[in-house]
């Protein structure tokens, strides 16, 4: 099990060493575009055909019934229910503090401006099923969606061979208060939420992770201006910045936990540590890896592409981190708060020996839907803001308009927009 190590590479090579493996998406586009067009044209018939083709099941009823919810409830253990409740409380606590009402501002005498926060009326969630049913993502999307006041929330998730959605997804959705759920996955689910079918209503914004087919489908429907989407998403990412205070056992566990997501996971360790520390880390990595029963192939494939970059100082490490703009950043160093203040590009940051990414993935309270592929340079992770839009209002008195008129007259004349100027002066001529 090899992990590539680069010792003091020159600055000019940082980019090529830390680059992500970008997928060739043209063949995926060619596959999903006909699916999207079919769903747009044939609706439920297309959904059932593609569910049979890709999920190998005939579904009579696309929508989840009350009976399905009851069955799911019986299949979920009490300790899982309790854990879902704990995570729910923490995520709710963190997110509800993000909502702030804005008061009108008197910008100048008689000129009042304000913004009103309006929830998006119709939103759709995509939740992957299969080998890793992401019921934790139901919490991450459902809690801020509900808190924001979105009235119509639907959820799509692929069915298994028995035509059922994973019970943990159904239980969590109902716990959060989402009951309009549909047994549809893949590109066909994204198309259904974008265009609407007889069974599935169209929405204004689509949220949620998925494989490359789902991701590309989301991009296609958003580029067509049909719906908006949450954030561009790719394989999971972690960058760990560690000094000699970092426990190699913990660092190894963080590398492994990220690598089990996907063979394409992006994993990078940057450190000024010596060869002896790195030797200890690699030994620990091997030891922990051998204790895994499941997902060994995925982990091994992922670690082969992972990298350790040794630089001369933590300042250099941080420069590289800000260039990479990772989805998750662990700062496992002395004075982690000091270094965290210098972070300008990252989705979510974890400080110290006892803040693993897994905590944020499930239950610490922050949202785990985060920008990947370096989009953290310009995108934030999911928050309450993702579920609302903000409309500006203004109320201007005659005196207020008079006070502004000279400024507007000069500006509009300079731009050659004389009807703008007239719309001011016609109100003030009396």
C-alpha positions as a Python dict, from the first residue, in 0.01 Angstrom:
ca = {
    (1, 'X'): (0, 0, 0),
    (2, 'X'): (189, 300, -131),
    (3, 'X'): (127, 667, -54),
    (4, 'X'): (338, 910, -258),
    (5, 'X'): (580, 1130, -61),
    (6, 'X'): (734, 1453, -195),
    (7, 'X'): (1020, 1608, 5),
    (8, 'X'): (1061, 1988, -30),
    (9, 'X'): (933, 2015, -388),
    (10, 'X'): (1008, 2358, -545),
    (11, 'X'): (720, 2608, -547),
    (12, 'X'): (682, 2576, -927),
    (13, 'X'): (587, 2208, -881),
    (14, 'X'): (326, 2258, -606),
    (15, 'X'): (42, 2291, -854),
    (16, 'X'): (122, 1982, -1059),
    (17, 'X'): (176, 1769, -745),
    (18, 'X'): (-143, 1883, -569),
    (19, 'X'): (-370, 1881, -877),
    (20, 'X'): (-691, 1682, -861),
    (21, 'X'): (-767, 1410, -1115),
    (22, 'X'): (-1028, 1585, -1328),
    (23, 'X'): (-1273, 1347, -1492),
    (24, 'X'): (-1346, 1347, -1861),
    (25, 'X'): (-1715, 1428, -1844),
    (26, 'X'): (-1806, 1433, -2214),
    (27, 'X'): (-1904, 1062, -2224),
    (28, 'X'): (-2115, 1109, -1906),
    (29, 'X'): (-2292, 1406, -2068),
    (30, 'X'): (-2364, 1194, -2372),
    (31, 'X'): (-2519, 924, -2150),
    (32, 'X'): (-2735, 1145, -1927),
    (33, 'X'): (-2864, 1397, -2185),
    (34, 'X'): (-3100, 1145, -2356),
    (35, 'X'): (-3226, 1033, -2012),
    (36, 'X'): (-3308, 1394, -1918),
    (37, 'X'): (-3483, 1450, -2252),
    (38, 'X'): (-3684, 1127, -2218),
    (39, 'X'): (-3808, 1219, -1871),
    (40, 'X'): (-3902, 1566, -1996),
    (41, 'X'): (-4100, 1409, -2281),
    (42, 'X'): (-4245, 1089, -2132),
    (43, 'X'): (-4258, 1163, -1759),
    (44, 'X'): (-4348, 870, -1531),
    (45, 'X'): (-4321, 614, -1812),
    (46, 'X'): (-3955, 709, -1863),
    (47, 'X'): (-3893, 704, -1487),
    (48, 'X'): (-4026, 348, -1457),
    (49, 'X'): (-3828, 231, -1761),
    (50, 'X'): (-3500, 373, -1632),
    (51, 'X'): (-3564, 239, -1280),
    (52, 'X'): (-3605, -107, -1433),
    (53, 'X'): (-3291, -62, -1644),
    (54, 'X'): (-3058, 76, -1376),
    (55, 'X'): (-3207, -33, -1042),
    (56, 'X'): (-3338, -369, -1174),
    (57, 'X'): (-3684, -332, -1025),
    (58, 'X'): (-4040, -272, -1151),
    (59, 'X'): (-4200, 0, -941),
    (60, 'X'): (-4579, 28, -939),
    (61, 'X'): (-4598, 332, -710),
    (62, 'X'): (-4331, 596, -748),
    (63, 'X'): (-4431, 774, -427),
    (64, 'X'): (-4350, 631, -84),
    (65, 'X'): (-4664, 531, 108),
    (66, 'X'): (-4756, 548, 477),
    (67, 'X'): (-4703, 172, 488),
    (68, 'X'): (-4345, 219, 365),
    (69, 'X'): (-4280, 467, 648),
    (70, 'X'): (-4425, 228, 908),
    (71, 'X'): (-4211, -60, 780),
    (72, 'X'): (-3899, 159, 794),
    (73, 'X'): (-3978, 268, 1150),
    (74, 'X'): (-3993, -96, 1262),
    (75, 'X'): (-3660, -179, 1098),
    (76, 'X'): (-3464, 99, 1270),
    (77, 'X'): (-3302, 13, 1603),
    (78, 'X'): (-3363, 232, 1909),
    (79, 'X'): (-2995, 323, 1940),
    (80, 'X'): (-2990, 445, 1577),
    (81, 'X'): (-3307, 648, 1644),
    (82, 'X'): (-3141, 802, 1950),
    (83, 'X'): (-2827, 890, 1751),
    (84, 'X'): (-3034, 1050, 1474),
    (85, 'X'): (-3210, 1257, 1742),
    (86, 'X'): (-2877, 1374, 1894),
    (87, 'X'): (-2736, 1472, 1554),
    (88, 'X'): (-3067, 1646, 1470),
    (89, 'X'): (-3049, 1862, 1786),
    (90, 'X'): (-2687, 1970, 1723),
    (91, 'X'): (-2739, 2050, 1355),
    (92, 'X'): (-3060, 2240, 1437),
    (93, 'X'): (-2886, 2436, 1716),
    (94, 'X'): (-2603, 2547, 1483),
    (95, 'X'): (-2826, 2635, 1187),
    (96, 'X'): (-3108, 2821, 1359),
    (97, 'X'): (-2863, 3082, 1487),
    (98, 'X'): (-2783, 3174, 1125),
    (99, 'X'): (-3117, 3347, 1062),
    (100, 'X'): (-3115, 3724, 1122),
    (101, 'X'): (-3398, 3963, 1046),
    (102, 'X'): (-3276, 4281, 881),
    (103, 'X'): (-3424, 4615, 982),
    (104, 'X'): (-3496, 4907, 745),
    (105, 'X'): (-3205, 5150, 714),
    (106, 'X'): (-3251, 5525, 660),
    (107, 'X'): (-2974, 5564, 403),
    (108, 'X'): (-3027, 5940, 381),
    (109, 'X'): (-3311, 6170, 490),
    (110, 'X'): (-3639, 6023, 364),
    (111, 'X'): (-3473, 5726, 188),
    (112, 'X'): (-3544, 5389, 351),
    (113, 'X'): (-3400, 5059, 220),
    (114, 'X'): (-3432, 4706, 356),
    (115, 'X'): (-3406, 4339, 264),
    (116, 'X'): (-3662, 4069, 330),
    (117, 'X'): (-3563, 3704, 358),
    (118, 'X'): (-3800, 3478, 163),
    (119, 'X'): (-3777, 3096, 168),
    (120, 'X'): (-3753, 2925, -172),
    (121, 'X'): (-4103, 2783, -227),
    (122, 'X'): (-4020, 2448, -388),
    (123, 'X'): (-3702, 2249, -326),
    (124, 'X'): (-3591, 1896, -407),
    (125, 'X'): (-3337, 1673, -233),
    (126, 'X'): (-3140, 1391, -394),
    (127, 'X'): (-3019, 1126, -147),
    (128, 'X'): (-2798, 840, -273),
    (129, 'X'): (-2902, 489, -168),
    (130, 'X'): (-2712, 170, -249),
    (131, 'X'): (-2410, 57, -48),
    (132, 'X'): (-2385, 388, 142),
    (133, 'X'): (-2736, 526, 204),
    (134, 'X'): (-2663, 884, 311),
    (135, 'X'): (-2935, 936, 569),
    (136, 'X'): (-2701, 1185, 742),
    (137, 'X'): (-2743, 1408, 435),
    (138, 'X'): (-3121, 1405, 494),
    (139, 'X'): (-3046, 1582, 823),
    (140, 'X'): (-2799, 1823, 661),
    (141, 'X'): (-3051, 1927, 393),
    (142, 'X'): (-3380, 1877, 573),
    (143, 'X'): (-3304, 2070, 893),
    (144, 'X'): (-3202, 2404, 732),
    (145, 'X'): (-3469, 2354, 463),
    (146, 'X'): (-3741, 2324, 729),
    (147, 'X'): (-3597, 2598, 953),
    (148, 'X'): (-3586, 2836, 654),
    (149, 'X'): (-3958, 2787, 602),
    (150, 'X'): (-3950, 2620, 258),
    (151, 'X'): (-4312, 2511, 207),
    (152, 'X'): (-4276, 2232, -48),
    (153, 'X'): (-3990, 1986, 1),
    (154, 'X'): (-3960, 1665, -196),
    (155, 'X'): (-3697, 1392, -182),
    (156, 'X'): (-3582, 1136, -440),
    (157, 'X'): (-3373, 830, -362),
    (158, 'X'): (-3311, 514, -568),
    (159, 'X'): (-3497, 196, -466),
    (160, 'X'): (-3327, -137, -394),
    (161, 'X'): (-3412, -460, -581),
    (162, 'X'): (-3725, -499, -366),
    (163, 'X'): (-3847, -157, -474),
    (164, 'X'): (-3781, -3, -132),
    (165, 'X'): (-3583, 300, -18),
    (166, 'X'): (-3337, 231, 263),
    (167, 'X'): (-3529, 241, 596),
    (168, 'X'): (-3279, 482, 759),
    (169, 'X'): (-3342, 737, 482),
    (170, 'X'): (-3720, 707, 523),
    (171, 'X'): (-3707, 722, 903),
    (172, 'X'): (-3477, 1027, 905),
    (173, 'X'): (-3683, 1210, 642),
    (174, 'X'): (-4004, 1161, 839),
    (175, 'X'): (-3827, 1264, 1161),
    (176, 'X'): (-3724, 1591, 996),
    (177, 'X'): (-4077, 1637, 855),
    (178, 'X'): (-4034, 1539, 488),
    (179, 'X'): (-4302, 1297, 368),
    (180, 'X'): (-4316, 1357, -11),
    (181, 'X'): (-4060, 1095, -112),
    (182, 'X'): (-4012, 923, -448),
    (183, 'X'): (-3843, 594, -541),
    (184, 'X'): (-3631, 730, -823),
    (185, 'X'): (-3254, 766, -857),
    (186, 'X'): (-2987, 876, -1103),
    (187, 'X'): (-3015, 1128, -1384),
    (188, 'X'): (-3386, 1043, -1417),
    (189, 'X'): (-3456, 1173, -1064),
    (190, 'X'): (-3279, 1502, -1136),
    (191, 'X'): (-3475, 1543, -1461),
    (192, 'X'): (-3805, 1468, -1281),
    (193, 'X'): (-3737, 1735, -1018),
    (194, 'X'): (-3635, 1984, -1286),
    (195, 'X'): (-3923, 1934, -1532),
    (196, 'X'): (-4191, 1763, -1321),
    (197, 'X'): (-4389, 1449, -1413),
    (198, 'X'): (-4741, 1331, -1326),
    (199, 'X'): (-4609, 1185, -996),
    (200, 'X'): (-4321, 1419, -912),
    (201, 'X'): (-4368, 1797, -896),
    (202, 'X'): (-4101, 2026, -1039),
    (203, 'X'): (-3893, 2236, -798),
    (204, 'X'): (-3698, 2562, -811),
    (205, 'X'): (-3374, 2435, -658),
    (206, 'X'): (-3214, 2089, -631),
    (207, 'X'): (-2984, 1988, -345),
    (208, 'X'): (-2782, 1681, -261),
    (209, 'X'): (-2480, 1471, -353),
    (210, 'X'): (-2457, 1183, -597),
    (211, 'X'): (-2226, 1001, -836),
    (212, 'X'): (-2085, 1169, -1148),
    (213, 'X'): (-2407, 1095, -1345),
    (214, 'X'): (-2617, 1278, -1086),
    (215, 'X'): (-2366, 1563, -1061),
    (216, 'X'): (-2348, 1618, -1437),
    (217, 'X'): (-2730, 1595, -1465),
    (218, 'X'): (-2765, 1868, -1202),
    (219, 'X'): (-2523, 2087, -1396),
    (220, 'X'): (-2709, 2028, -1725),
    (221, 'X'): (-3054, 2124, -1589),
    (222, 'X'): (-2912, 2426, -1408),
    (223, 'X'): (-2730, 2547, -1722),
    (224, 'X'): (-3058, 2526, -1912),
    (225, 'X'): (-3203, 2772, -1660),
    (226, 'X'): (-3474, 2527, -1549),
    (227, 'X'): (-3365, 2511, -1183),
    (228, 'X'): (-3077, 2623, -968),
    (229, 'X'): (-2857, 2379, -775),
    (230, 'X'): (-2674, 2387, -442),
    (231, 'X'): (-2299, 2364, -512),
    (232, 'X'): (-2070, 2191, -762),
    (233, 'X'): (-1973, 1858, -608),
    (234, 'X'): (-1712, 1596, -683),
    (235, 'X'): (-1535, 1319, -490),
    (236, 'X'): (-1475, 1378, -119),
    (237, 'X'): (-1159, 1565, -13),
    (238, 'X'): (-940, 1613, 291),
    (239, 'X'): (-618, 1806, 342),
    (240, 'X'): (-440, 1756, 673),
    (241, 'X'): (-184, 2009, 794),
    (242, 'X'): (18, 1846, 1073),
    (243, 'X'): (320, 1937, 1284),
    (244, 'X'): (506, 1722, 1537),
    (245, 'X'): (229, 1767, 1797),
    (246, 'X'): (-6, 1564, 1574),
    (247, 'X'): (-66, 1207, 1683),
    (248, 'X'): (32, 976, 1387),
    (249, 'X'): (-239, 728, 1493),
    (250, 'X'): (-508, 997, 1464),
    (251, 'X'): (-370, 1133, 1136),
    (252, 'X'): (-366, 781, 986),
    (253, 'X'): (-730, 731, 1090),
    (254, 'X'): (-828, 1061, 922),
    (255, 'X'): (-656, 961, 597),
    (256, 'X'): (-833, 623, 602),
    (257, 'X'): (-1175, 761, 691),
    (258, 'X'): (-1167, 992, 389),
    (259, 'X'): (-1032, 721, 157),
    (260, 'X'): (-1326, 484, 215),
    (261, 'X'): (-1567, 725, 40),
    (262, 'X'): (-1450, 673, -315),
    (263, 'X'): (-1147, 547, -512),
    (264, 'X'): (-1134, 902, -651),
    (265, 'X'): (-1120, 1068, -307),
    (266, 'X'): (-867, 1351, -286),
    (267, 'X'): (-631, 1310, 10),
    (268, 'X'): (-331, 1523, 94),
    (269, 'X'): (-108, 1561, 400),
    (270, 'X'): (112, 1870, 421),
    (271, 'X'): (371, 1885, 696),
    (272, 'X'): (710, 2026, 795),
    (273, 'X'): (770, 1706, 998),
    (274, 'X'): (1084, 1494, 967),
    (275, 'X'): (1122, 1153, 803),
    (276, 'X'): (1098, 977, 1138),
    (277, 'X'): (745, 1111, 1202),
    (278, 'X'): (640, 1018, 847),
    (279, 'X'): (779, 665, 896),
    (280, 'X'): (566, 631, 1211),
    (281, 'X'): (261, 757, 1022),
    (282, 'X'): (308, 510, 733),
    (283, 'X'): (353, 224, 980),
    (284, 'X'): (32, 327, 1158),
    (285, 'X'): (-150, 358, 825),
    (286, 'X'): (-51, 3, 728),
    (287, 'X'): (-151, -135, 1069),
    (288, 'X'): (-495, 26, 1065),
    (289, 'X'): (-554, -67, 701),
    (290, 'X'): (-493, -436, 775),
    (291, 'X'): (-769, -427, 1038),
    (292, 'X'): (-1033, -328, 784),
    (293, 'X'): (-1271, -593, 653),
    (294, 'X'): (-1487, -379, 428),
    (295, 'X'): (-1409, -136, 146),
    (296, 'X'): (-1044, -245, 139),
    (297, 'X'): (-1026, -216, -241),
    (298, 'X'): (-1168, 136, -237),
    (299, 'X'): (-931, 245, 42),
    (300, 'X'): (-628, 97, -131),
    (301, 'X'): (-713, 255, -465),
    (302, 'X'): (-772, 590, -299),
    (303, 'X'): (-449, 582, -96),
    (304, 'X'): (-241, 505, -407),
    (305, 'X'): (-343, 847, -539),
    (306, 'X'): (-290, 1020, -203),
    (307, 'X'): (12, 1236, -130),
    (308, 'X'): (232, 1353, 155),
    (309, 'X'): (409, 1681, 80),
    (310, 'X'): (691, 1783, 314),
    (311, 'X'): (757, 2157, 315),
    (312, 'X'): (1002, 2365, 514),
    (313, 'X'): (752, 2547, 742),
    (314, 'X'): (387, 2566, 849),
    (315, 'X'): (364, 2899, 665),
    (316, 'X'): (452, 2719, 342),
    (317, 'X'): (203, 2443, 426),
    (318, 'X'): (-71, 2700, 471),
    (319, 'X'): (13, 2868, 139),
    (320, 'X'): (-34, 2532, -32),
    (321, 'X'): (-362, 2468, 158),
    (322, 'X'): (-504, 2801, 37),
    (323, 'X'): (-402, 2716, -320),
    (324, 'X'): (-576, 2376, -302),
    (325, 'X'): (-897, 2510, -135),
    (326, 'X'): (-999, 2171, 8),
    (327, 'X'): (-1348, 2056, 102),
    (328, 'X'): (-1227, 1951, 449),
    (329, 'X'): (-915, 2088, 618),
    (330, 'X'): (-776, 1944, 942),
    (331, 'X'): (-523, 2169, 1118),
    (332, 'X'): (-353, 1930, 1357),
    (333, 'X'): (-85, 2163, 1495),
    (334, 'X'): (19, 2350, 1806),
    (335, 'X'): (-167, 2683, 1809),
    (336, 'X'): (-428, 2551, 1566),
    (337, 'X'): (-642, 2863, 1630),
    (338, 'X'): (-354, 3085, 1519),
    (339, 'X'): (-317, 2894, 1193),
    (340, 'X'): (-694, 2877, 1137),
    (341, 'X'): (-704, 3259, 1123),
    (342, 'X'): (-483, 3244, 812),
    (343, 'X'): (-715, 3007, 620),
    (344, 'X'): (-888, 3182, 331),
    (345, 'X'): (-994, 2887, 108),
    (346, 'X'): (-1160, 2579, 261),
    (347, 'X'): (-1508, 2431, 291),
    (348, 'X'): (-1494, 2331, 659),
    (349, 'X'): (-1201, 2343, 904),
    (350, 'X'): (-1127, 2104, 1195),
    (351, 'X'): (-883, 2213, 1465),
    (352, 'X'): (-659, 1998, 1684),
    (353, 'X'): (-617, 1631, 1768),
    (354, 'X'): (-980, 1578, 1868),
    (355, 'X'): (-1171, 1730, 1576),
    (356, 'X'): (-1195, 1458, 1308),
    (357, 'X'): (-1391, 1519, 986),
    (358, 'X'): (-1627, 1236, 1092),
    (359, 'X'): (-1763, 1463, 1368),
    (360, 'X'): (-1866, 1726, 1111),
    (361, 'X'): (-1995, 1457, 877),
    (362, 'X'): (-2252, 1347, 1132),
    (363, 'X'): (-2319, 1528, 1451),
    (364, 'X'): (-2110, 1828, 1560),
    (365, 'X'): (-2366, 2063, 1404),
    (366, 'X'): (-2193, 2209, 1097),
    (367, 'X'): (-2315, 2117, 751),
    (368, 'X'): (-2136, 1844, 556),
    (369, 'X'): (-2254, 1955, 211),
    (370, 'X'): (-1940, 2141, 101),
    (371, 'X'): (-1766, 2265, -217),
    (372, 'X'): (-1504, 2034, -374),
    (373, 'X'): (-1268, 2060, -678),
    (374, 'X'): (-1127, 2389, -544),
    (375, 'X'): (-1468, 2561, -556),
    (376, 'X'): (-1410, 2661, -192),
    (377, 'X'): (-1226, 2959, -346),
    (378, 'X'): (-1563, 3107, -440),
    (379, 'X'): (-1840, 2893, -282),
    (380, 'X'): (-1950, 2838, 78),
    (381, 'X'): (-2082, 2513, 220),
    (382, 'X'): (-2455, 2470, 263),
    (383, 'X'): (-2624, 2695, 521),
    (384, 'X'): (-2957, 2862, 591),
    (385, 'X'): (-2869, 3112, 314),
    (386, 'X'): (-2885, 2828, 60),
    (387, 'X'): (-3261, 2788, 115),
    (388, 'X'): (-3370, 3151, 97),
    (389, 'X'): (-3352, 3446, -135),
    (390, 'X'): (-3333, 3808, -23),
    (391, 'X'): (-3550, 4072, -183),
    (392, 'X'): (-3461, 4442, -150),
    (393, 'X'): (-3728, 4706, -82),
    (394, 'X'): (-3719, 5085, -73),
    (395, 'X'): (-3956, 5364, 28),
    (396, 'X'): (-3859, 5718, -62),
    (397, 'X'): (-4042, 6035, 43),
    (398, 'X'): (-4072, 6338, -188),
    (399, 'X'): (-3813, 6519, 24),
    (400, 'X'): (-3585, 6214, 5),
    (401, 'X'): (-3615, 6206, -376),
    (402, 'X'): (-3544, 6579, -398),
    (403, 'X'): (-3234, 6529, -188),
    (404, 'X'): (-3113, 6253, -431),
    (405, 'X'): (-3225, 6423, -755),
    (406, 'X'): (-2909, 6623, -835),
    (407, 'X'): (-2690, 6312, -794),
    (408, 'X'): (-2920, 6095, -1010),
    (409, 'X'): (-2957, 6364, -1279),
    (410, 'X'): (-2580, 6394, -1321),
    (411, 'X'): (-2519, 6016, -1319),
    (412, 'X'): (-2801, 5933, -1564),
    (413, 'X'): (-2705, 6219, -1802),
    (414, 'X'): (-2346, 6098, -1804),
    (415, 'X'): (-2467, 5750, -1909),
    (416, 'X'): (-2696, 5902, -2175),
    (417, 'X'): (-3012, 5767, -2008),
    (418, 'X'): (-3233, 6076, -2025),
    (419, 'X'): (-3563, 5896, -1957),
    (420, 'X'): (-3415, 5795, -1619),
    (421, 'X'): (-3351, 6164, -1548),
    (422, 'X'): (-3703, 6256, -1656),
    (423, 'X'): (-3859, 5993, -1426),
    (424, 'X'): (-3703, 6181, -1132),
    (425, 'X'): (-3775, 6537, -1245),
    (426, 'X'): (-4139, 6473, -1345),
    (427, 'X'): (-4210, 6390, -980),
    (428, 'X'): (-4046, 6707, -851),
    (429, 'X'): (-4178, 6968, -1100),
    (430, 'X'): (-4462, 7083, -875),
}
